[in-house]
Structure formats: structure tokens, C-alpha cells
Amino acid sequence: MSNRRTFLKNSAMAAGSLALFSIQSKAGLSGLAESPAFSLPPLGFEYGALEPHIDALTMEIHYSKHHKAYVDNLNKALVAEKIENKTLEELLKNCSHYPAAIRNNGGGHFNHSFFWKLITPGGSGEPSGKLKDAIISAFGSFENLKTKFNDAAKSRFGSGWAWLIVNKDGKLEVGSSANQDNPLMDISELKGKPVLGLDVWEHAYYLHYQNRRPDYINAWWNVVNWNEAARNFSV
Ligand code: MN3
């Protein structure tokens, strides 16, 4: 083989491998450049800000590990299922048409994003305005609502959520859901617009309260953000 032929052959190989490298790096770059569909929202307060009612370590793990895992796994499931350009609400509303990973992680992402906004350091007193009127109309008193909500939260077997919702008749209703299901899902028995939600998974309270779920529920009322609940009610 002449030097020239060797040179041409080597150049062709080099060009070939360059082309291959270029395709791979393009794929790699587009993979990197493509931003995930969903991201962890800011918490809005320090991990320790809800103490003594909800402890700092529970908040840190709950937010930075559990919620983050729902977001990451939702993004992975969307890529795997080639689902694009759907809002979280659209995914939940039609979740019976999607694999369980979308239901579980989409629910997890929605529920936790909703939950963080409904808790605030020091709480915000009691419900007022139109929400207060609707509570009295549906339950007779705020105390009755609390009793009903506590019962729903305590009696949810295993992991799940307690909810205050506006149902299809426009009335307030209390109920609960299993796992990361929520009232926006087409598969949910309890359906409506969520106003208030409480996470009763053990990961939400076990480090501080161990098996004492009722103590955690009672403490949570001290940090409820009624301004956010009123906003959920009015939109
Ligand atoms: Mn949780």
C-alpha cells in the first residue's frame, strides 16, 4: 500500500469515526440540553421553620428526597412513554390511560407541591371570609370540620392523604385517598377541587411522632396556611 493510499484510508477512517463521534455527541448534547418536564418547586421556608410541630429532619428528607424522587421518576416515566407537552393536571385527569408510574409519581409531585404551600411557620389562624361561610354551611362549624378531617386522616389505612375538596355540587366535602392518588384523578372515588390536603404517609411524621399519627395530625393544624386554602377555594 502506497503512503498516499494509506493516508487516504486512514483519513477516511478518521472521518468516519469523527462523523460517528459527532452523531453521538449531538445525541448526548441534545439529551443534556433537553430540560426535564417537571422540577422541584421551592419550599418557601427553612426546614426547621415549622418546629415543634413538624421537625427539620422530617421536612428535609420529605422535600429533598421523597418529593424530589417523585419529580425525577415522573420525568423518567414521561421520557420512557414518550409523553410530551402535558400539564400535570392533564396527566392526573387522564391517569387511567397512562402507566402506574405516571399516576404514582404525577400524584406525588402534585400532592407535595400542593401540601408545601398549605403549611406555613406559625400557621395563619382560622379560616375566614367565603371559605369560613362554606365550612359552616357544610359542617356546621370549624370544629366539626376538624373532627371530620381528623377522622378521615386517622382512618386512612396505610399510606395516603386526607382532603377537603369542593365536590361537583359545589359543596365542601371531606375524604381521603390511597397512596399518591388525589381528587383530580379520573380513577379517584373522591373527586373535586382540592382545598386542603394532609400527607399521612409515615415518611411525613415517623421520625418525630413514630406510630402516633393522631399527634401529628393535631400538630399540623397549628401550621395550616388558611390564606392558601382560601385561594384554592376561590380559584
Ligand atoms: Mn409525602
Boltz pocket constraint, residues with backbone or C-beta under 6 A from the ligand:
constraints:
  - pocket:
      binder: B
      contacts: [[A, 62], [A, 66], [A, 112], [A, 199], [A, 201], [A, 203], [A, 204]]
      max_distance: 6.0
